[in-house]
Amino acid sequence: MYLFSTGADSNVNIWDLSNGALVSCLGEHSDSVISMSFSREGTILASGMFSFHVVLFKQFIQHTTYFCLFFVT
């Protein structure tokens, strides 16, 4: 299982919950990330920034079980 976290650092971090390791850092953002949503199929991640811009990520990870955790400061 994986956990997706985000916040004022302008990144979406993907963590492996089995070992606590950072799997990936999606740093395509120019502002704080304040929202995330997955497509119905789980293949696309949309992240929304404080500046009202949206970034789409496709094939960000090979697995299908996710948790989302949001921190906004």
C-alpha contacts under 8 A as a table, 3 or more apart, distances in Angstrom:
res1	aa1	res2	aa2	distance
1	M	16	D	6.28
1	M	17	L	5.66
1	M	18	S	6.92
1	M	63	H	7.89
1	M	65	T	5.29
1	M	66	Y	5.91
1	M	67	F	7.71
2	Y	14	I	6.53
2	Y	15	W	5.44
2	Y	16	D	4.78
2	Y	17	L	5.47
2	Y	65	T	6.46
2	Y	66	Y	4.91
2	Y	67	F	6.16
3	L	14	I	5.73
3	L	15	W	5.07
3	L	16	D	6.62
3	L	17	L	6.60
3	L	66	Y	5.74
3	L	67	F	4.61
3	L	68	C	5.72
3	L	69	L	6.97
4	F	12	V	6.58
4	F	13	N	5.56
4	F	14	I	4.67
4	F	15	W	6.37
4	F	66	Y	7.24
4	F	67	F	6.09
4	F	68	C	4.78
4	F	69	L	5.94
5	S	12	V	5.73
5	S	13	N	5.21
5	S	14	I	6.64
5	S	15	W	7.94
5	S	68	C	6.20
5	S	69	L	4.88
5	S	70	F	5.73
5	S	71	F	7.30
6	T	9	D	7.49
6	T	10	S	7.25
6	T	11	N	5.85
6	T	12	V	4.73
6	T	13	N	6.27
6	T	33	V	6.16
6	T	34	I	7.42
6	T	69	L	7.06
6	T	70	F	5.57
6	T	71	F	6.03
6	T	72	V	7.83
7	G	10	S	6.26
7	G	11	N	6.89
7	G	12	V	7.65
7	G	32	S	5.98
7	G	33	V	5.49
7	G	34	I	6.52
7	G	70	F	6.58
7	G	71	F	4.92
7	G	72	V	5.12
7	G	73	T	7.02
8	A	11	N	7.81
8	A	31	D	7.54
8	A	32	S	4.41
8	A	33	V	6.43
8	A	71	F	7.76
8	A	72	V	6.29
8	A	73	T	6.26
9	D	31	D	7.96
9	D	32	S	6.16
9	D	33	V	7.86
10	S	27	G	6.59
10	S	28	E	7.95
10	S	29	H	5.43
10	S	30	S	6.48
10	S	31	D	5.35
10	S	32	S	4.45
10	S	33	V	5.48
11	N	25	C	6.41
11	N	26	L	5.63
11	N	27	G	4.62
11	N	28	E	7.26
11	N	29	H	6.52
11	N	32	S	7.68
11	N	33	V	6.90
12	V	25	C	5.76
12	V	26	L	4.97
12	V	27	G	6.50
12	V	33	V	7.56
13	N	22	L	7.04
13	N	23	V	7.69
13	N	24	S	5.94
13	N	25	C	4.52
13	N	26	L	6.25
14	I	22	L	5.98
14	I	23	V	5.43
14	I	24	S	5.13
14	I	25	C	6.25
15	W	20	G	6.24
15	W	21	A	5.67
15	W	22	L	4.53
15	W	23	V	5.37
15	W	24	S	7.24
16	D	19	N	5.96
16	D	20	G	5.39
16	D	21	A	5.38
16	D	22	L	6.38
16	D	23	V	6.22
17	L	20	G	5.12
17	L	21	A	7.42
22	L	25	C	7.61
28	E	55	V	7.44
29	H	32	S	7.39
29	H	33	V	7.36
29	H	49	M	7.37
29	H	55	V	7.35
30	S	49	M	7.92
31	D	49	M	5.78
31	D	50	F	6.17
31	D	51	S	6.47
32	S	49	M	5.48
32	S	50	F	5.53
32	S	51	S	7.90
33	V	36	M	7.91
33	V	47	S	6.62
33	V	48	G	5.70
33	V	49	M	4.30
33	V	50	F	6.19
33	V	72	V	7.96
34	I	47	S	7.62
34	I	48	G	5.85
34	I	49	M	5.48
34	I	50	F	6.01
34	I	70	F	7.33
34	I	71	F	7.81
34	I	72	V	6.33
35	S	47	S	5.61
35	S	48	G	4.93
35	S	49	M	6.97
35	S	70	F	7.32
36	M	45	L	6.94
36	M	46	A	5.57
36	M	47	S	4.34
36	M	48	G	6.19
36	M	68	C	7.71
37	S	45	L	5.81
37	S	46	A	5.25
37	S	47	S	6.54
38	F	41	E	7.81
38	F	42	G	5.51
38	F	43	T	7.25
38	F	44	I	5.74
38	F	45	L	4.59
38	F	46	A	6.23
39	S	42	G	5.03
39	S	43	T	6.24
39	S	44	I	5.23
39	S	45	L	6.42
39	S	46	A	7.79
40	R	43	T	7.90
41	E	44	I	7.69
42	G	45	L	7.45
42	G	64	T	6.50
43	T	58	K	5.97
43	T	59	Q	5.86
43	T	60	F	7.74
44	I	56	L	6.66
44	I	57	F	5.53
44	I	58	K	4.62
44	I	59	Q	6.70
44	I	60	F	7.66
45	L	56	L	5.71
45	L	57	F	5.06
45	L	58	K	6.55
45	L	60	F	7.69
46	A	54	V	6.57
46	A	55	V	5.72
46	A	56	L	4.56
46	A	57	F	6.40
47	S	54	V	5.57
47	S	55	V	5.31
47	S	56	L	6.52
48	G	52	F	6.48
48	G	53	H	5.88
48	G	54	V	4.51
48	G	55	V	6.58
49	M	52	F	5.38
49	M	53	H	5.36
49	M	54	V	6.24
50	F	53	H	7.40
57	F	60	F	6.15
59	Q	62	Q	6.87
